[in-house]
Amino acid sequence: QVQLVESGGGLVQPGGSLRLSCAASADIFSGYVMGWYRQAPGKQRELVATITSGGGTNYADSVKGRFTISRDDAKNTVHLQLNSLKPEDTAVYYCNRAPARVDYWGQGTQVTVSS
């Protein structure tokens, strides 16, 4: 069964940090480029960061230098470390392959940055 399960979101003050995790089934994860996406209220979903099977990373300009994507191939897991969070980072965060597969979207995890 195709499955992506995101976790780790929460409410954090500006400047704070969170670590998101995404557990994937092996058929989604192994050997593929994985990405983290986010969707803020009233906005389209956007790609935030990607990581190749070899560990190469790429980031949206809005998060470069603040977010770090990583993967654990032994556990079929991809992580996103969020540092120096800003109110504009508030969104539901999702993982998926990059490019995304429409049938792979999970429930996401809510990140709210507010004082």
N, C-alpha and C positions, 0 to 999 in steps of 0.2 A: 504494500500500500504506500502510495506517495504521501510523504509527510514532512512538513517543516513546522517546528514548534519554537517560537520566539519567547524569550523571557528576560527579566532583568530590568525592565522599565520601572518608572516611579516618579515621584515628585522630588525635585531638587532645586535648590536656590541657584541663582545666577553665579557662575564661577565654579559650580560644583562638578562632580564626576559621576558617571554611571558606567557599568560594564554590561553590555547586552550579549546574550548567547542565543544561538540558533542550532537546535539539534535536527539533523537531516537524516532521512533514510539513505542508505548507501547508493541506491540507484540514482538519486538526485545529485549527490555530493561528489562521489569519487571521480576524480579526473576532470572536473568541470570548473570553469570560472564561477565563483560565487559572489554575490553582491548584497549589500544592505541598501534598502530603499526607505523613504519616509514620505508620509502624506500628512500635511498640515490641514486643519479645517479650511474648507473652501478652496483648496489648492490641489493641483494634480500631483500624483505620486512622482517622486524624483529619485534618481539614483544618487546615492551618497558616496559609496566606496565599493571597490571590487578587489578581489584577490584571485590570482591564477592558481592552478594546481602546483606551480613551481614557487609560489610565494610572492610573485610580483604584485604590487598594489597600485591603485589609482584612486584619487579622491576628487570630489567636487570642490571647486574653489571655495565655496562657503564653509567647508569644514577642514580644509587642508591645514595641517599643523595642530589641529585640536583633536581630531578623531584618528583612531588607529584600528585597522581591520587585521584580523589574524585568523588562522585556521588550524585545527587539530585533526589531521587526517585519520589518526587512530580511533578517534571518537566521532568522526563525521560531524564535526561541530565547527561553526564559524562564530567569531566574536567581534564585537565592536566596542572599543574603549572610547568613551566620550568624556573629554576634559574641557575645562573652561566653557562650560555650557552657557548659552545665551537664551533669552526668552524666545527668539526666533527658531530655536532648535525644537521647540514644542511640536510634537507630531506623533503619529503612530509609526513605529519602525517595523519593517518587514525584511526578511531575507528571502532570497530566491536565486536562481541562476542568473548570470548576466550573459546575454540578454535574458530577460525574465520569461518564464513559461506561465501563461495565463492560468493553467490548471494547477499550478504549484503554490499559489498564494495561501499563506496561513492566516492566523488571526491577528498577528502582529503583537507588539508590546508598546504600551503608551508611555511616552516620555513627556513630562510636563516640567518646564523650567519657569519658576515663579518665586517671588519673594513674599 
